[in-house]
């Protein structure tokens, strides 16, 4: 259960409330379950892996993006992390105060800013990510390998459709 009501109770209440409307209930259940699952997964990872690190979910995602792509321009980091540039500014300030990230001017355009992991940030990600991945495996423990691949493929199709739209 991710909220006050179970999934079954929620689906029954929605059916009672909206059953008379001409709606695509299969689409609604799919999107609702994506949302509820992602919120539950985020909460689980915050309460397990990130709890003692001082990192927020958004801070972790920003560090992940910079870890994977290397030194990057802030606008690209914000886009990859799915946050606004304004939100990124606050996150970078916090991560700089922890000495996980550093800012520097863009090499050819002083108006733009680059961010990179520090040695401390790099070390944190190398130490943290194996535990993060163990928790990812825990989250999908009830799925077979084939079900995991099908889920990943289905979600990839949803994301590709939205990127084209």
N, C-alpha and C positions, 0 to 999 in steps of 0.2 A: 504494500500500500504506500503510495507516494503522498497522499493528502489525507484529509479527514475521512473521506469515503473510499471504499475499495473501487477498483476498476469496474467490477460487475455492477455495484450500486450506481456508479456514475453513468454507465451505459444504460441501465434500466431507467434512471431518472430522465436521461436525454430522450430515450425512446418514448416515455410517457409524455414529456413536455413537447417534443417536436414530431412525434409519430404521424400527425395529421398533415404535416407539410411535405411537399414534393422535394425531397432532399436526396443527395447521394450519400447515404449513410456509410457505405463502404469507404468512400474517400474521407469522410469525417472521422471514422474510427482509425483509419491508417494515420492520418495527420495528428489526431489527438494522441495516439499511442507513440508516435515519434516524439512529440513534445514531452509527454509524461516520462518516457524512457530517458530522453536526453537530460531532463531536469533531475531525475533520480540518479543517473550516472554521474552527472556533475556534482551533485550533493555527496554521493558516495566517495568520489575522488577527493573532494575538498576535506571530508571528514577523516579520510585515511591518509593518503599520500601527502597532501598539502598542509594538513593541520599544524604541524610543528615547524614548517619552513618559513612562515611569515609571508608566503605567497598567496595572493588571491587567485581565483581561476583565471581571470583576465591577465594577471601578471605572469602566470605560468604559460598561457597561450602565447603571449608576446615573446617570452624567452624561448619557447619552442620554435616559433617562426624564425627568430634570429639565429638560433642554434642550427636549424636545418639549412637556411639560406645564406648564412654568414652575414657580414656587414651589409646593411640595407638602408635604403632611404626611408624615412619615417612614413611617407605616404604609402609605400608598398607594404610596410609592416602593418599599418592600420588596416589596409585592405585584406591582407592575408589573415589577420586576426579577427576580422569581421567587426571592427570597432571604428569609431570616428577618430579623426586626428586629434580632436580636443580631449577625448578620453585617453588616447595614447600618450599625450603630453603628461598627464597626471601619473599614469602608470610608469612612464620612463623616469619621472622625478623620484618616485618611490624606489624603483629598481636601482637607480643611481645611488640613492642614499644607502642601499644595502651593498653597494659596490658590485652589483651583478651585471650592469650595463654601463656603457659609456657613450656619450654623444660626441660627434665631431662635425665640423663643417663639410659640406659636399666638396669634393676636390675641384670642381669646375664652376660651381654656382653657390656662392656664399649664402644665398637665401634659403637653400635647402639644407637639411640636416641628415646625417647618417647615424645609425646606432649599431653597436657591436657588443657582443658578450665580452666581459672581462675574464681574466683567468679564473676568478672566483665564480662567476656565472657559469662558465664552461664546466668547472668542476662540479658545481651543484647539479647541473643538468645530467652529467654523466653518472653521478651518484643517485639522483632521484629517479631517472627514467626507468631503470630496471624494476623498481618497486611500482611505479606507475603502470608499467606493462603487466606486472603480476596482477594488479587490480583490474586491468582491462580483461585479462583472462578469467578472473573471478566473475566479472560482470556477465560474460557470455558462456560461463561454465555449463549451463544446461543445454547449450546448442552443440550439435555435432559440427565437425569440420565443414561438411557440405552446407549445413544450415548457416554457418558463419559466412561462408563465401557467397551464398545466395543473398543473405541480408546485406552484406557489403555491396554486392552488385546492384541490388534493388535500390539501395540508398544512393549509390553513385548515379543511377539513372534519374532519380528525382532531382539530384543536385545539377546534373547536366541539363535537364529540362529547364530548371529555373535560371541557370546561367545563360541559356539561349533566349529566354523570354525577355 
